Amino acid sequence: MFRIATGAALLTATIIYYVVDKIMHSLKVGNITDKYVFITGCDSGFGHLAAKQLDKLGFHVFAGCLTKEGAKSVRESCSSRVTTVELDVRSTESIQQAVKQVESSLPPGTGIWALINNAGIIGLAAPAEMCSREDVQEALSVNLLGPIDVTRHFLPLIRKSQGRIVNTSSIGGRVAVVSIPYTVSKFGVQGFSERLRREVSQQDIKVSIVEPGAFRTPIVNVDKIVQDVQEAFNKHSPDIQDVYGGPELINRVRAFYTAVQTSSTANIEPVVKAYIHAVASKYPHRRYRPGWDAKWYFSPLCLLPDSIADLVLGPAA
């Protein structure tokens, strides 16, 4: 009887927890039309669609764009509530200029409600031995140092609104399935976000991590990826080339990223919905994993012993 009673109590407590959790996370923030959101990497993909969707909901959006073409595309697809901002997250000077533009556009006494660090690149997809310090630095500068620098400069404006920060990592920031430059940068985003969340919690600022699975966006350009790997491959001696299978390495890289592109989900709405929930929910989740592969394949894989996970994943391409 004691076991039955204990089991029933645990089941009841679990059900109550999930019901309350569901209700809490369904609550929305108020005064949306008075709130401002800044998004990096709005030229295309997740950032571009997020700007459009948040605009439709009534948020004011500052869309950070690297190119004039990207900024034009955003302006043509959004209302006057969206303001494009020239931004290169690799440059502190560019970030500082963006902050000044935002500050001059905000009503007096208003801060930024949410910052979405979305900009990212895939980086060089060659084996670690073929990646130079500069190759790794390139991915770090966009995927990790960029979000850190943007967050650092926007924090005073976010603090003024007691808002939130949304950092885009990847399921590749939990399971090392992509090349070294990308993997290292996204694992770094995880650490940065988790530490930051605890640092700013006493300031009533919330931090969420979005870990998308494989989605079809311009970040995966197979021809460009293969070309970059071929150039890196050509710089090394035949002895080093042979270690990685010689010319077959290029074929394996092309096959891997072609498979990623063809098997990935063309509908990027789940990622954008995660962004929107993190921005619009009164109690956002600490972590979002949009994509069936992120939820049902890679997340369980993280729980396995490393030896088993290595067997499941097999050798890296």
Summary of the structure (lengths in Angstrom):
residues: 317
radius of gyration: 21.3
end to end distance: 55.3
largest distance: 72.6
contacts: 1041
relative contact order: 0.12
helix: 60%
strand: 11%
